[in-house]
Amino acid sequence: MDTLWLSSPAPALRLWADGRWKVNPAAARWASDHGIADAGWQALARELVATLRHPEPSSRGRIAFPGSSLEIDWTSVWLDSGWLAWLVLPSADAARLALIEQFGRTGAWERDLRTGEGRWDAHMFRLCGFDPAGGVPNFDQASERVHPDDRDRFRLEHRRFGEAPGRYETWFRLVLPDGQVKEFHSLCEVHPGPQGRPVRMTGILLDDTEGTSRLREIEALTAKLHRAVTLASVSVWRIDLATQRIYFNDWGYQVMGIPRPPDGLTLEYMRSTIHPDDRAAVLRAADEAIATHRVVDVEARYRNEDGSYRHLLTRRVAERDEQGRAIALSGVSLDRSAQIAERERAQAFARRIDMVTNAASVGIWTVDIEARQGEWNEQMFRIYGLRPQDGVPSEERWLQELVHPDDRTAMQSHGEIADRGTQQGLQSEFRIRRADDGEVRWVSAWSRRERVNGRLMAFGVNIDITELHSTRAQLRRVQERTMLAAESAGIGTWERDLRTHASQWDAQMFRLRGHRPDGPLGANDLRDGSRHPDDVAELQRKMDEAVREGGELEHEFRVVWPDGSVRWLATRGHVQHDAQGRPERFLGVNWDITERKRAEQALRDKAAAEQASRAKSEFLARMSHELRTPLNAVLGFAQLLSADAGDRLSPPQAERVERIRSAGQHLLALIDDVLDLASIESSGMPLAHEAVPLQAALQDVLQWTRLQADEAGVSVQAEATAAQVLGDPRRVRQVIANLMSNAIKYNRAGGHVWLAVERGAWQGVPAWAITVRDDGRGMSAAQRRHLFEPFNRLGAEREAIQGTGIGLAIVHHLVKLMRGEISVESEPGRGSAFRIVLRAAAGAAAEPAQQAVPSSVQAAPVATTAAAPLRLLYIEDNPVNVLLVQELLANHAHVELAIAVDGVSGVRLAQHARPDVVLVDMQLPDIDGTEVLRRLRADPDLAGLTIVALSANAMPEDVSRAREAGFDDYWTKPIDFKAFLAALDRLAQARRPGADQGARRSRSQLPSASR
């Protein structure tokens, strides 16, 4: 019992009446994990001993663990001079006691020997097939369940156990109510009372059915092994594991046809003579013998000097040193290839058999049929658990006492050899019960009758194959599971005889081709007939190559089903060779890979689509750059002409220049819209997801659209708001500006536009609704259905109203990307109302601001402070762009402009001149703008330098990459003069002495005509 509770995974506490206590390792681990010291256990032990002061057979309860808030459940049983308390601790270990009883097939019981009263745990009822509701059965009732063949012995042993204190064990079978027969192992202890007489019996019942069943499932060596003992030559050999050399007896070298070398043979050479198909099995057998104490057999083919092969059955066992380490393998090889023709060889074989039988566990017996006398070698007595001095058992005793009851009928044929006088050899595998310990073992037997020196003799061999039988049974179960798994996975197996070319298929092979296994067409018909015509030649070529080179077959091909559909199959195959190494059979598997092929095609299609999308984006980026570069000159010089105070234009000339500028702005807007739409459709537009104050956004939009509204004669009214939404600040402004511009553009003279913000909800979360409403022309239902289609102006292209038809498509996509929705209500002649719903930002104000947004926003007053000096370096290779900036800054004496026409010279000039701000074109003839940035940032003397990208690359991903690389800002071409100059002024003011350092490095708003 001490071994049981100390090794149990369930926590336990041993208590003695004198105050001593002890916990098992499971309880100690729990205490360590929970910071419980020995003092806690000591206090718990005192409380439990006080509770259990009067010995009881068992008790249970719940108690608070001293010094903690933990409560534990306990169940106690009385042991010598104390108790054993099983503890259910507050952790995963609490379930282990129940688990070990349930999954360990164990039950606990006790019985008062004076009153006969018993106590069972729940597992006892389950194991013995009794209903707990009926209470614990008495001994007579319980013993009625014992198998009739074991019942009398069981009752006698129980009475004997109860006569004296001590520990006992027994084995017996139970017949359960459902007819099942279970094998049990019972361990019990009889406890004395105060007078020393037995008063109580406690014990554990173990279900040993599974182990016993395994012993009865054993198989044995094949008949070839038995005939090898008497018909084949035996080689005795030893492998030194340290030197990796093998030593044979004389016969071993003679069989191989080589002289005895003085220091044996290398193991590498010996293994090179093994047939390729058998080499792995021999290596596994050697490893198993080294790793275990078992005798391990394997059958393999070995090459002779003339190139032919001989079949050997080898048996090996490991020799070990005093520490149990394997130092050598000793074994025998039984040659089944040649017959023993000469008497000397037969006698030598007999001597060798006598020499190796103990190592090989081979029992040999002979019977003089006429004298009715038999002889056993020493191994026969060992196999059956008999002592040699007791003599050979009679045939009757062998059959009735030593042979397993279930196999006696089958083995009577061996006893009839003498009576019938038959010369027919018999072989069988059967179970025996050893005489000394009753253990059941499997034996393989081969016997025959023959006349020797004029006397009729019967002789044979017995080999204990218990371990081999168990191994083969396990292998068979693995094969069955493998076959089930293959069938479940849709894997078909095939075999082709390379001599007759006949094929054998399992049922799945037919199903993989759309045919029934019991259909009119067989494997040979479908093998070639079901293949896709375009795949026949290549598959045949690969199969011929595998046969010729002895390699593996791996191929994928198509088959055509009866309904005309095409499926893809994969095949894997392996060529097996005969004893002479010639190709004999082709074995392999097929499985359906149609879905994988479809997935691969889908991936290729997706990759092609992604490549096309990238090519489209690259093309648009190049086009954007190529269009913006000349537009920079067109718009820039148009602005210069209009702003030239020294040479003012005549009114007609000013009107013409304005038309140039207006057309250029329209083209620039079209380019921006197309790029935005392309970025959205290719999922290449990066968007921020942050809180956006709507008040500031509305003020910006109203200022942008003020001139347009004044020119159109449309009044704008907007409500103030303190709302904040989640989105991209720039894109929120772009969406509102587009809707406001459309409301003004498609309105009427004297019309009105209203902009309002109100609380709402979107998909169950707080949101804000922004509504832009006008009383203009409105739209029909047919027009609303095509409202968000790119380049569809809904008939407005026939009027003088400028537009591209892209704006609303971009608005629709942007709102979706910001996780919102857009809707529209409109009637012809009554106007339209566009409503955008965006999620509310956390902490957004609940009520709108009290200050109203003016319907027409005036420009902020310009600071009257004198312009601060600014040293500016412009790195640009395009002379037109350089000329434009030079002309633009010609009248701004506070800006000192320097020019560099490539990246390398620009870096050198910056290091020499130390400018305040560097404008960098991103596409330079030698190095790109990013490399210029890296070199400038690497110079510690330029640590405070402001570096701004100025480029015609206006794609969002270009801007994002530049900002991530470390540019302070990114300005796009064409240049908006007012914004450009205002940004430079802000940079100059920020560099004044005493200016805030953060302001010096703050990013100005983009000063380009396109945002």
NUTI-530192 format. One record per residue (C-alpha): residue in one letter; x, y, z. Coordinates in steps of 0.25 Angstrom, whole numbers, plus 5000, padded with zeros to 4 digits. Each point is the difference from the previous one (the first is absolute). Layout:
N
AXYZ ...
END
This chain:
1011
M500050005000 D501250105003 T500549984986 L498650034994 W499750135008 L501450054999 S500149984985 S498550054997 P499850134992 A498950035010 P500450085012 A500049925013 L500350025015 R500549895009 L499650025015 W500449925012 A499350015014 D501350045007 G500050134991 R500949974989 W499750034986 K500549994986 V499550054986 N500349934987 P500750074988 A498750054994 A499650075012 A501450065002 R500050054986 W498650075002 A500550065013 S501350064993 D499150064989 H499150065011 G501050055010 I499649905011 A501149975010 D500149885009 A499450085011 G498750004992 W500049854998 Q500349985015 A498850085004 L499149934990 A500549865005 R499750045015 E498550044996 L499849874992 V500649915011 A499050075009 T498949984991 L500449854998 R500349975015 H499249885000 P500449904989 E499049994989 P500149914987 S499850124992 S499650155001 R499950124992 G499750155001 R500550144997 I500950095008 A500750144998 F501549994998 P500650075013 G500650144997 S499350014986 S498650024994 L500149874992 E499049895003 I500349854997 D499249875000 W500649885006 T499749855001 S500749915010 V500249855002 W500649945012 L501449944998 D501049955010 S500050095013 G499450114992 W499350054988 L500250034985 A499350124996 W499850034985 L499950154997 V499250074990 L500850134999 P499550134993 S500749984987 A500149914987 D500549895010 A498749995006 A499549914989 R501249915000 L499549905010 A498749974993 L500749994987 I501149905004 E498949915006 Q499150024987 F501149994990 G500949915007 R498849905002 T500250005015 G498949995011 A500250015016 W499349915010 E499949965014 R499349905009 D499849985015 L500449865002 R499150005013 T498750044994 G500249984985 E499650144997 G500850064988 R500250134994 W500350034985 D500450124992 A499250034988 H501149944991 M499749865007 F498650004996 R500450034985 L501149905000 C499149895006 G498750034993 F499250035012 D499050115001 P500450105011 A498550035004 G500049855005 G501150035010 V501349925002 P499849854998 N500449915011 F501149904997 D499249894995 Q499250084991 A501350064994 S500749874999 E498849954991 R500550094989 V501449925000 H500249914989 P499549865003 D501449944997 D500650105010 R498950015011 D500449895010 R501550054999 F499650145002 R499149975013 L501149915006 E501050114998 H499150105006 R499849925012 R501549975001 F500350154999 G499150035011 E500749915010 A501250085003 P500450154998 G500950034988 R500050034985 Y499549914990 E499750004985 T499249914990 W499549994986 F498649964995 R499050024989 L498650075002 V498849974991 L499250134999 P498550014998 D500250034985 G500849874998 Q501450064999 V501149935007 K501050095007 E501449975006 F500350065014 H501250015009 S499650035014 L501050065011 C499550005014 E500550025014 V499449945013 H500150095012 P500049955015 G499150055011 P500550045014 Q500249855004 G500849974987 R498949934993 P499550034986 V498950105000 R500050074987 M500449974985 T500350124990 G500549994986 I500150044986 L499449934988 L500750014986 D499449974987 D501049924993 T499249964988 E500750084990 G501449945003 T499449865000 S499450024987 R501250044994 L500749885004 R498949924993 E500250074987 I501449954997 E500549944987 A501349944997 L501149984990 T499749944986 A500249864996 K501250044992 L500750035014 H499749865005 R500549934988 A501350085000 V500449945014 T500049864994 L500350024985 A500950134999 S501450025005 V500250085012 S501150115001 V500450055014 W500450155000 R500450115009 I500050154998 D501050095008 L499250135002 A501350075004 T500849964988 Q498849984990 R500649874995 I499349874999 Y500649865003 F499449874994 N500249855004 D500749924989 W498749964994 G499750154998 Y501250034992 Q499949874992 V498550044996 M500550134995 G501249944993 I501150085006 P501249965009 R499950035015 P500650145002 P500950015012 D499250125005 G498649974995 L499250094990 T499650145000 L498550025003 E499950104988 Y500549894990 M499049895006 R498850104999 S500450034985 T499749864997 I498650015005 H498950014989 P499650154998 D498549975003 D500449935013 R501150095006 A499150095008 A499349885007 V501449955004 L500450135006 R498750025007 A500249865006 A501450045005 D499550135006 E498849935007 A501049895006 I500950115006 A498950085006 T499249885006 H500349875007 R499349924990 V500449904990 V499750064986 D499849924987 V500150054986 E500049934986 A500950064989 R500749974987 Y501550004999 R500950004988 N500949894997 E501450024993 D499449954986 G498950115001 S498949915004 Y499250015014 R499849915011 H498850015010 L500450015015 L499250015012 T500850075011 R499850015015 R500750105009 V500150045014 A500850115007 E501249975009 R500150105012 D501150045010 E499850025015 Q499350134998 G499049944990 R500650074988 A500049924987 I501449964995 A499749904990 L498949924992 S500149855000 G499249924990 V499749894991 S499750004985 L499249884994 D500349974986 R498749964993 S500649994986 A500749874999 Q499749865005 I500949935009 A500549884992 E501149945008 R500149945013 E501150085005 R499350134997 A498749945007 Q500949975012 A500650135000 F498750074999 A499549925012 R501250045008 R499850154996 I498549985003 D500349955014 M501050115002 V499150124996 T498649955005 N500150075013 A500450134994 A498949984989 S499049955010 V499749884991 G499549875007 I500249874993 W499349875003 T500049854995 V499149895003 D500449854997 I498649964995 E500349855003 A500650015014 R499050125003 Q501250085006 G500350144998 E501150105001 W500050155002 N501250094999 E500250115012 Q499350114992 M498749914999 F499949995015 R500250165001 I498950034990 Y499049915008 G500550045014 L500449865004 R501349955008 P500849914992 Q500249905012 D498549984999 G500149934987 V499350024987 P498550015002 S499049904994 E499250034988 E498850005009 R500650105010 W500550094989 L498650014993 Q499250015013 E500950085009 L500950084991 V499350034987 H499050125002 P498549955001 D499650074988 D501049944991 R500049855005 T499149954989 A500950064989 M501249945006 Q499549865002 S500549984985 H501450005006 G499749895009 E499549914989 I501350004992 A500449875007 D498749945000 R499750024985 G501549984996 T499850124990 Q501350064994 Q499250134996 G500750125007 L499150085009 Q500250155004 S499250085009 E500050125010 F499349985013 R500050055015 I500549945012 R499950025015 R501449995006 A500049905012 D500850095009 D499350135000 G498849984991 E500450104990 V499349994987 R501049994988 W499949984985 V500849894994 S500349964986 A500249854997 W500449924988 S500049855001 R500149884991 R500249855000 E501249934994 R500849875000 V501450015006 N500949895001 G498949904998 R499250065011 L498750084998 M500250145007 A499250135001 F500750125002 G499850155000 V500350145005 N499350105009 I500450155000 D499450105010 I499550114990 T499250085011 E500750134997 L500049984985 H498649975000 S499650125007 T500950094991 R499349944988 A498650025006 Q500450155002 L500550014986 R498749944995 R499250105007 V500950114995 Q499749954986 E498549995002 R500050145006 T500950054988 M499049934990 L498850075007 A500750135000 A500449994985 E498649964996 S499450125009 A501050094993 G499649954986 I501349944997 G500049884990 T501149895000 W500449934988 E501049894996 R500649954986 D500749874997 L501150054992 R500149864993 T498649984996 H499650155000 A498749965008 S499550115010 Q499349995013 W499250115005 D499250035013 A498650055000 Q500550155001 M500849994987 F498749984993 R499250115007 L501250104997 R499649974985 G498550015002 H499849854999 R499449905009 P500949895005 D499049894996 G499850074986 P500349934987 L501350064998 G501249955008 A501350065004 N500849964987 D498950064992 L499950135008 R501550015002 D500350064986 G498650034995 S499650105011 R501350094999 H499950134992 P500549984986 D501050115002 D500649945013 V500249854996 A501450014993 E500650085012 L499549915011 Q500549884992 R501350064998 K500250035015 M499549865004 D501049944990 E501150095006 A499749965014 V500149854997 R501350024992 E500750085011 G499349945012 G499650135005 E498650065005 L498950044991 E499350145003 H499150064989 E498750074999 F499049974988 R498650024996 V498949894998 V498750014993 W498849965007 P498849934993 D499250135000 G501150074993 S500550085012 V501550015002 R500749975013 W501450025005 L500749885007 A501449995007 T500749875000 R501249955008 G500649864997 H501249915004 V500649894993 Q500349865007 H501149914996 D500149845000 A501149925007 Q500950034988 G499750155001 R499250004987 P498750095000 E498849925004 R498950095005 F499550144999 L499350055013 G499450135001 V498850105004 N499150104993 W499250115006 D499250114995 I500650144999 T499050074991 E499750115011 R501450025002 K500250024985 R498950105000 A500550075012 E501450024993 Q499350054988 A499250105008 L501350045007 R500650024986 D498850084995 K500150085013 A501550034998 A499750044985 A498950105005 E500950065011 Q501150014989 A499050074991 S499650095012 R501450045003 A500350024985 K498850095000 S500450085012 E501450024995 F499550044987 L499150105006 A501150055009 R500950024988 M498850074993 S499850095012 H501450045000 E500150034985 L498750085000 R500350085013 T501450044995 P499550084988 L498850055008 N500950055010 A500650094989 V498650044994 L499450035013 G501250065006 F500350104989 A498550034998 Q500150055015 L501250084997 L499450074989 S498850035008 A500850055012 D501150084992 A499850145006 G501150064991 D499449964987 R498549995002 L499149924990 S498950074992 P498649955004 P499949914987 Q501449955003 A499649985015 E498849924996 R500849914991 V501049975010 E498849975010 R499549904990 I501349934999 R500150005016 S498549955001 A500249894989 G501349965007 Q499349995014 H498949924994 L501049904993 L500850005014 A498649965007 L499749894990 I501449945002 D499950015015 D498649934999 V500549894991 L501249975009 D499150005013 L499049904993 A501149914995 S500650005014 I498749965006 E499749894990 S501449945002 S499950015015 G501250095000 M499550125007 P500550015014 L499050065010 A500150055014 H499049965010 E500050115011 A499150105006 V499650124990 P499450125006 L498950044990 Q499950155004 A501450024994 A499749914988 L498850084997 Q500750145001 D501049954990 V499049954990 L499250135001 Q501250084998 W500449924988 T498650014994 R499750145003 L500550064987 Q499249894992 A498750035008 D500250154998 E500249994985 A498849904999 G499150105008 V499749885010 S499950035015 V500649905010 Q499549985014 A500749905010 E499849975014 A501150005010 T500449865007 A501049955010 A499849864994 Q501249914997 V500049884991 L501049884997 G500650024987 D501250064992 P500050155002 R500450034985 R499049904994 V498850055009 R500350144995 Q500149954986 V498649935001 I499350125006 A500750094990 N499549924988 L498649995005 M500050155003 S500650034986 N498949924993 A498950065008 I500550144995 K500449964986 Y498649934997 N499250115007 R499350124994 A500250155002 G499550045013 G500049865005 H500349955014 V500949895006 W499949965014 L501149925008 A499549935013 V500649905010 E499149925009 R500249885009 G499749864995 A500449855001 W500649914990 Q500149855002 G499650015014 V501150105004 P499950165002 A500250074987 W499950144994 A499250034988 I500450114990 T499050054991 V500250094988 R498750054994 D499750094988 D498750054993 G500649994986 R499649914988 G499949875007 M500149864994 S499049904995 A500049855005 A500749954987 Q501150105003 R500249965014 R500249864996 H501250044993 L500550105009 F501349945005 E500549944987 P501350064996 F500050104988 N498550004999 R499550145001 L498649974999 G499850094987 A500750125006 E501149984989 R499150064990 E499950135008 A501150115003 I500249955014 Q501449955002 G500349875006 T500649864999 G498949905005 I501049945010 G499850085013 L498849935005 A500649874997 I501250045008 V499150055011 H499349875001 H501249925001 L500750095010 V498849995009 K500049855000 L501450005003 M499850085012 R498949905005 G498950094997 E498850014990 I499550104990 S498550024996 V499350104991 E498650054999 S499650084987 E498850044992 P500150084987 G499850155001 R500049995016 G501549975003 S500849895006 A500549965014 F501249925002 R500249945013 I501349945006 V500149925012 L501449985007 R500349945014 A500150095011 A501450025007 A500149965014 G499850135009 A499350074989 A499150125005 A498649975003 E499550134996 P500350094988 A500950135003 Q499250125002 Q500950094990 A499349994986 V500949984988 P499850124991 S499449974986 S501150084993 V501449995007 Q501050114999 A501549984998 A500850015012 P500750135002 V501449994995 A501150035011 T500750134998 T501349955006 A501250024990 A500349874993 A501149925006 P501349974992 L500049864994 R501149924994 L499449914990 L500749894992 Y499249944988 I500549874994 E499449984987 D500549954986 N498850064992 P500450144995 V498650044998 N499649975014 V501350075005 L499650124991 L498650015006 V500550005015 Q501050104996 E499050094994 L499049985011 L501150045011 A500650114992 N499250115008 H500249935013 A501350065005 H499949935013 V500249864993 E501449974996 L499949894990 A501149904996 I499849904988 A500649864999 V499749924987 D500349865006 G500049935013 V501549985002 S500350154998 G498750045008 V500649925012 R501350074999 L499450134998 A499149985013 Q501349965008 H500750124995 A498950115000 R499249955012 P498650044995 D498850015009 V499149924991 V500349904989 L498949974989 V500349874993 D499549954987 M499849855002 Q500549964986 L501450054997 P501049954990 D501049945009 I499449965014 D498550015004 G499450095010 T500049905011 E501549984999 V500250155000 L499250005013 R500849885006 R501350074998 L499550135005 R499549945013 A501349925002 D500850135001 P499950055015 D500350144996 L498750014992 A499149955012 G499150115000 L499750014985 T498650004995 I499949904987 V498850014992 A499749914988 L499550084988 S499549904989 A499149974989 N499849865006 A498650025006 M499649865003 P499649985015 E501049895001 D501150094995 V499650105011 S499949905011 R501449944996 A500650135000 R499550045014 E500449875006 A501450024994 G500150125008 F499650124992 D499450125008 D499050024989 Y499649964986 W499550114990 T499549964987 K500150074986 P499450084994 I500350105010 D498950095006 F500850145001 K499250055012 A500149875008 F501449984996 L500450145004 A499249995013 A500749875004 L501350064998 D499650125008 R499649915011 L501349925000 A500850145000 Q499250055012 A500249875007 R501550014999 R500050145007 P500850015013 G499149965011 A499049924992 D499449875006 Q500949894996 G498849914997 A499550114990 R501350004993 R499949854996 S498450004998 R499549964987 S499350114992 Q498849974992 L500349954986 P500250134991 S499649934987 A498850034991 S499749855003 R499849945013 
END
